[in-house]
Amino acid sequence: MDFIAQLFPDMGQTQIMVQMTIFIVNILLFLFAKPILMMIDPVGATDPKIRLFRAVNIFVFGLQLIGLFMLWANLGPAGGIEIVDGVEQELKTSSNFLRNMGYSIMAIYGMMLLYSFLGAQIKKRFGKERTLDSKKVYMETYSSRLVNLIMLLIMILTVIYILIIIWGAQDKFTPIYGLLAAFLGFTSGIWAPDIISGLIILNTEILEDGDVVMLDGHENEYVIGRVTLIYVVLYDIRNNHRTLMRNAQFTQNRIDNLSRVTSSNGIRQGLLYKIGYPAFSGNREERVAQLAEFKDSISDMFTAANEVCIADENIMINESKPFDWALTNAGDFALEYTLWVYLERIPNTKITSTIRKHLMGTIYKVNEAVYEASIAENIDLSTPNVQQILMPSEIPEQAVNIPQNHSKERPAHKDQSSKKMA
């Protein structure tokens, strides 16, 4: 300590202690950046983030060395360096600027680490514990996000106050906070809706990380990757890409949560099958018997498909809930039967391949089982194109008695009347 005081006589004991503390802390943060970030936020401790924190340490370390060198150069003739008064004053000013810049960066850097650490502790204290991908994680809740916002506001005001002290701008304390308040007021229309929408998402308690959702106007299913202060990260299940959406945009339309079902039976999915009209003949009793035989064939087809799906472990259906089916429409070309399938509860995971296998894979395999059963029951699932051929004697009279001034159009009219779609 005495050696440093002799080397830099212009520095007081307090400044020397501050410089030494920053040096030691900076070196420790550089060496233990990864363990510190892993302790604060294991999920967010990525390699780019670690490199960023270490780059800040190197930058602050370089600023301190340059500032100390300039301060040492101010010793003048006693230090072996002859400097005129103007250059000496300029060196002192530059040294103070670099030193204050290093202090400022370290203050912001320290606040960022403190915010990350306190944010993780708040999530553990006020958040919600959930098992996701066989790991226990802590989810954000309305309470944790609200406490986090209050802490963020306090820390921003504190770091601004520290910067004001570092740069010796105490006389501008009130104007600086006035400018900050004006800035927040003018920009509130940009960030306030997203923060409020994020609080709404957390307050409803029906949208959490790992939930599978469908958005109004979007055909694909998504997994909620993360709900942040401003935006929400979604994983596209079908296409395996990430989607970034602002909280206000995410909540402005209807959101269907497939992970939160209203019944223990599971998700109810409907599959539509079009079956051609059977040809009935004979008297009334014979036609009724033929209709009963046709309905039995339909029931046997869906029942056989249900048994196949239950036997297959890769088909994620609710085995305790058998298939339901009904004739939902008697269309112009075919009878439309709807088959309702109940799926097992979606697992708590963010892995899109697992969810894709659970949702899409199950539906595709059920469809394949129905097709195989239709072959066994001799039921054609293709939609027939029915045409009714009319003989010339069956054409209505108004179609034959066409005025003479339309005689050129008669062949086309007769051809259209000869074929009628049923």
C-alpha positions in Angstrom: 0.0 0.0 0.0 2.9 2.4 0.8 4.5 1.6 -2.5 1.3 2.5 -4.4 1.1 5.7 -2.3 4.6 6.7 -3.3 4.0 5.8 -6.9 0.8 7.9 -7.1 1.2 10.6 -4.5 -1.8 12.5 -5.9 -4.2 9.7 -4.9 -5.6 9.5 -1.4 -6.0 6.4 0.7 -9.7 6.2 -0.2 -8.9 6.3 -4.0 -6.2 3.7 -3.6 -8.5 1.4 -1.7 -11.2 1.8 -4.4 -8.7 1.2 -7.2 -7.4 -2.0 -5.5 -10.9 -3.2 -4.8 -11.9 -2.7 -8.4 -8.8 -4.5 -9.6 -9.3 -7.5 -7.4 -13.1 -7.8 -8.1 -12.5 -7.3 -11.8 -10.0 -10.2 -11.9 -12.2 -12.4 -9.8 -15.2 -11.7 -12.0 -13.2 -12.5 -15.1 -11.9 -15.8 -13.8 -15.2 -17.0 -12.2 -17.6 -15.5 -14.7 -19.1 -18.9 -15.7 -19.6 -20.3 -12.2 -21.1 -17.0 -11.1 -23.6 -16.9 -14.0 -24.4 -20.6 -13.6 -25.2 -19.9 -9.9 -27.4 -16.9 -10.7 -29.2 -18.3 -13.8 -28.3 -21.8 -15.0 -30.5 -21.5 -18.1 -29.3 -18.1 -19.1 -25.6 -18.8 -18.6 -24.8 -19.3 -22.3 -21.3 -19.0 -23.9 -22.1 -15.6 -25.6 -23.3 -14.1 -22.3 -20.1 -15.3 -20.5 -17.9 -13.9 -23.3 -19.8 -10.6 -23.0 -19.2 -10.3 -19.3 -15.6 -11.2 -19.6 -15.2 -8.6 -22.4 -16.6 -6.0 -20.0 -14.0 -7.0 -17.4 -11.2 -6.6 -19.9 -12.5 -3.3 -21.1 -12.7 -1.9 -17.5 -9.2 -3.3 -16.7 -7.7 -1.6 -19.7 -9.3 1.7 -18.8 -7.9 1.5 -15.3 -4.4 0.8 -16.6 -4.5 3.7 -19.0 -5.9 6.0 -16.3 -3.2 5.0 -13.8 -0.5 5.4 -16.4 -1.6 8.9 -17.2 -1.8 9.7 -13.4 1.7 8.4 -13.0 2.9 10.6 -15.9 1.6 13.7 -14.0 4.6 13.3 -11.6 6.6 15.7 -13.8 10.4 16.1 -13.2 10.2 14.2 -9.9 9.2 11.2 -11.9 11.7 11.7 -14.6 9.2 13.1 -17.1 9.2 16.8 -17.9 5.7 18.0 -18.7 4.5 21.6 -19.2 1.5 22.9 -17.3 -0.9 22.7 -20.2 -0.1 19.1 -21.1 -0.1 18.1 -17.4 -3.6 19.5 -16.9 -4.8 17.7 -20.1 -3.3 14.4 -18.8 -5.1 14.8 -15.4 -8.4 15.5 -17.2 -8.0 12.5 -19.4 -7.0 10.3 -16.5 -10.0 11.4 -14.5 -12.2 10.8 -17.5 -11.0 7.2 -18.0 -11.1 6.5 -14.3 -14.7 7.7 -14.1 -15.6 5.8 -17.2 -14.2 2.6 -15.6 -16.1 3.3 -12.4 -19.3 3.9 -14.3 -19.0 0.6 -16.3 -18.2 -1.3 -13.1 -21.2 0.3 -11.4 -23.5 -0.8 -14.3 -21.9 -4.2 -14.4 -22.3 -4.7 -10.7 -25.9 -3.7 -10.9 -26.5 -6.1 -13.7 -25.1 -9.0 -11.7 -27.0 -8.0 -8.6 -30.2 -7.7 -10.6 -29.7 -11.2 -12.1 -28.9 -12.7 -8.7 -31.9 -11.0 -7.0 -34.1 -11.9 -9.9 -33.3 -15.6 -9.5 -33.9 -15.4 -5.7 -37.2 -13.6 -6.3 -38.3 -16.3 -8.8 -37.5 -19.0 -6.2 -39.3 -17.1 -3.4 -42.4 -15.8 -5.2 -42.4 -18.0 -8.3 -43.9 -21.4 -9.0 -42.0 -24.7 -9.0 -42.8 -27.0 -11.9 -41.3 -30.2 -13.3 -40.3 -29.6 -17.0 -38.4 -32.2 -19.0 -37.8 -34.2 -15.7 -36.2 -31.1 -14.1 -37.5 -28.8 -11.4 -37.6 -25.3 -12.6 -39.1 -22.1 -11.2 -41.7 -20.2 -13.3 -42.5 -16.6 -13.2 -45.8 -15.6 -11.5 -47.7 -12.4 -11.1 -46.2 -11.8 -7.7 -42.6 -12.5 -8.7 -42.9 -10.3 -11.8 -44.4 -7.4 -9.8 -41.6 -7.6 -7.2 -39.1 -7.8 -10.0 -40.5 -4.6 -11.6 -40.3 -2.8 -8.3 -36.7 -4.0 -7.8 -35.7 -3.0 -11.3 -37.1 0.5 -10.8 -35.2 1.0 -7.5 -31.9 -0.3 -9.1 -32.2 2.0 -12.1 -32.7 5.0 -9.9 -29.8 3.9 -7.7 -27.3 3.3 -10.5 -28.2 6.7 -12.0 -27.5 8.3 -8.6 -24.2 6.5 -8.4 -23.2 7.7 -11.9 -24.1 11.3 -10.9 -21.8 11.0 -7.9 -19.0 9.5 -9.9 -19.1 12.3 -12.5 -19.6 15.0 -9.9 -22.9 16.2 -11.3 -24.8 16.6 -8.0 -25.9 20.0 -9.0 -27.8 18.4 -12.0 -29.5 15.8 -9.9 -33.0 17.1 -10.3 -32.7 17.9 -14.1 -31.4 14.4 -14.8 -34.3 12.7 -13.0 -36.7 15.1 -14.7 -35.3 14.1 -18.1 -35.7 10.4 -17.2 -39.3 10.9 -16.1 -40.1 12.8 -19.3 -38.4 10.0 -21.4 -40.4 7.3 -19.6 -43.6 9.4 -20.1 -43.2 9.9 -23.8 -42.2 6.3 -24.5 -44.8 4.7 -22.2 -47.0 3.9 -25.3 -44.3 1.5 -26.5 -43.2 -0.5 -23.5 -46.2 -0.1 -21.1 -48.7 -2.3 -23.1 -46.2 -5.1 -23.2 -45.4 -5.0 -19.5 -49.1 -4.9 -18.7 -49.9 -7.8 -21.1 -47.1 -9.8 -19.5 -48.6 -9.2 -16.1 -52.0 -10.3 -17.5 -50.5 -13.5 -18.8 -48.9 -14.3 -15.5 -52.0 -13.3 -13.5 -54.4 -15.6 -15.4 -52.2 -18.6 -14.3 -53.3 -20.6 -17.4 -50.3 -19.8 -19.6 -46.9 -21.0 -18.4 -43.6 -22.0 -19.9 -43.9 -25.4 -21.6 -47.6 -25.1 -22.4 -48.8 -26.0 -25.9 -51.0 -23.2 -27.4 -52.8 -22.3 -30.6 -53.2 -18.7 -31.6 -56.1 -17.2 -33.5 -55.2 -16.7 -37.1 -52.2 -19.2 -36.9 -52.6 -22.8 -38.0 -49.6 -24.3 -36.2 -49.2 -25.2 -32.6 -46.6 -23.5 -30.4 -44.8 -24.3 -27.1 -44.3 -21.3 -24.8 -40.6 -21.1 -24.4 -40.4 -18.1 -22.2 -42.5 -15.2 -21.1 -40.3 -12.1 -20.5 -41.0 -8.6 -19.4 -41.6 -7.3 -23.0 -41.9 -10.4 -25.3 -42.8 -14.1 -25.4 -40.7 -16.8 -27.1 -42.6 -19.5 -28.9 -41.4 -22.8 -30.4 -43.2 -23.9 -33.6 -44.0 -27.6 -33.2 -44.5 -28.4 -36.8 -41.6 -26.4 -38.3 -39.0 -26.5 -35.5 -38.3 -22.8 -35.4 -38.6 -20.1 -32.8 -41.1 -17.3 -32.9 -40.7 -13.9 -31.1 -43.9 -12.0 -30.3 -44.5 -9.0 -28.2 -46.7 -9.6 -25.1 -49.4 -7.1 -26.3 -49.5 -8.8 -29.7 -49.7 -12.3 -28.1 -52.7 -11.4 -25.9 -54.7 -9.4 -28.3 -56.3 -12.5 -29.9 -57.8 -15.7 -28.7 -55.3 -18.3 -27.2 -56.2 -22.0 -26.9 -54.1 -23.8 -24.3 -53.9 -27.5 -25.2 -52.0 -28.3 -22.1 -54.9 -27.2 -19.8 -57.9 -29.4 -20.6 -61.3 -29.0 -19.0 -61.8 -32.7 -18.5 -59.7 -35.7 -17.4 -60.5 -37.4 -20.6 -57.9 -35.4 -22.4 -57.8 -33.4 -25.7 -60.8 -34.2 -27.9 -59.9 -34.3 -31.6 -62.3 -34.8 -34.5 -61.5 -36.7 -37.7 -63.9 -36.4 -40.7 -64.5 -39.3 -43.1 -66.7 -39.2 -46.2 -68.3 -42.4 -47.2 -70.4 -42.9 -50.3 -74.1 -43.5 -50.2 -74.8 -47.3 -50.3 -77.1 -48.6 -53.0 -80.3 -49.9 -51.4 -82.9 -52.0 -53.3 -85.9 -54.1 -52.6 -89.0 -53.4 -50.5 -89.0 -51.4 -47.3 -88.0 -54.3 -45.0 -85.1 -55.2 -47.2 -83.9 -51.6 -47.4 -84.1 -51.3 -43.6 -82.1 -54.5 -43.2 -79.5 -53.3 -45.6 -79.2 -49.9 -43.8 -78.7 -51.7 -40.5 -76.0 -53.9 -42.0 -74.3 -50.7 -43.4 -74.4 -49.0 -40.0 -73.0 -52.2 -38.4 -70.1 -52.1 -40.8 -69.3 -48.5 -39.9 -69.4 -49.3 -36.2 -67.2 -52.4 -36.8 -64.7 -50.2 -38.7 -64.3 -47.6 -36.0 -64.3 -50.3 -33.2 -61.5 -52.3 -34.9 -59.5 -49.1 -35.3 -59.9 -48.3 -31.6 -58.7 -51.7 -30.6 -55.6 -51.4 -32.8 -54.8 -47.9 -31.4 -55.1 -49.2 -27.8 -52.7 -52.1 -28.5 -50.1 -49.7 -30.0 -48.0 -48.0 -27.3 -46.8 -45.3 -29.7 -50.4 -44.0 -30.2 -51.0 -41.6 -27.3 -54.8 -42.0 -26.8 -56.8 -42.3 -23.6 -57.4 -46.0 -23.4 -60.2 -45.6 -20.8 -62.2 -43.4 -23.2 -63.3 -45.3 -26.4 -63.8 -43.6 -29.7 -67.0 -41.7 -30.4 -68.5 -41.3 -33.9 -71.7 -40.0 -35.5 -73.2 -39.1 -38.8 -72.7 -35.4 -38.8 -73.7 -34.5 -42.3 -75.6 -36.0 -45.3 -73.9 -34.1 -48.1 -74.6 -34.1 -51.8 -71.9 -36.5 -52.6 -71.3 -38.6 -49.5 -72.2 -39.3 -45.9 -69.9 -37.4 -43.5 -69.0 -39.3 -40.3 -67.0 -37.6 -37.6 -64.7 -39.7 -35.3 -63.8 -38.2 -32.0 -60.5 -39.3 -30.4 -59.3 -38.5 -26.8 -55.6 -38.0 -26.5 -53.5 -38.4 -23.4 -52.4 -35.3 -21.5 -49.5 -33.5 -23.2 -46.3 -34.1 -21.3 -44.5 -31.2 -19.6 -41.7 -30.6 -22.0 -40.4 -28.0 -24.4 -39.0 -30.5 -26.9 -41.0 -30.1 -30.1 -40.3 -33.6 -31.4 -41.9 -35.1 -28.3 -45.0 -33.0 -28.6 -45.2 -33.5 -32.4 -45.1 -37.2 -31.8 -47.8 -36.9 -29.2 -50.2 -34.7 -31.2 -49.7 -35.1 -34.9 -48.2 -38.6 -34.8 -51.2 -39.9 -32.9 -53.7 -38.4 -35.3 -51.9 -39.8 -38.3 -51.7 -43.3 -36.9 -55.4 -43.2 -35.9 -56.2 -42.2 -39.5 -54.1 -45.1 -40.8 -55.8 -47.5 -38.4 -59.3 -46.4 -39.7 -58.2 -46.9 -43.3 -56.9 -50.4 -42.6 -60.2 -51.2 -40.9 -62.2 -49.8 -43.8 -60.4 -52.3 -46.1 -61.4 -55.2 -43.9 -65.0 -54.0 -43.8 -65.1 -53.2 -47.5 -65.9 -49.6 -47.0 -64.7 -47.0 -49.5 -63.4 -43.8 -47.9 -63.0 -42.0 -51.2 -65.6 -39.3 -51.9 -67.7 -40.4 -54.9 -68.6 -38.1 -57.7 -72.2 -39.0 -58.4 -73.8 -38.2 -61.7 -77.3 -38.7 -62.8 -77.9 -39.5 -66.5 -81.3 -38.4 -67.9 -82.7 -39.9 -71.0 -84.1 -37.5 -73.7 -87.6 -38.5 -72.7 -86.9 -37.5 -69.1 -85.8 -34.0 -69.9 -88.3 -31.4 -68.6 -90.5 -29.8 -71.2 -89.3 -26.2 -70.3 -85.8 -27.3 -71.2 -87.0 -28.5 -74.7 -89.3 -25.5 -75.6 -86.5 -23.0 -76.0 -87.3 -19.8 -78.0 -85.9 -19.6 -81.6 -83.6 -16.7 -80.8 -81.7 -19.0 -78.5 -81.4 -21.9 -80.9 -77.6 -21.4 -81.1 -77.3 -22.0 -77.4 -79.5 -25.1 -77.4 -76.8 -27.8 -77.6 -74.9 -26.4 -74.7 -78.1 -26.1 -72.6 -79.1 -29.6 -73.5 -75.7 -30.9 -72.5 -75.8 -29.2 -69.1 -79.3 -30.6 -68.5 -78.2 -34.1 -69.4 -75.8 -34.4 -66.5 -76.9 -33.4 -63.0 -74.7 -33.6 -60.0 -76.4 -35.3 -57.1 
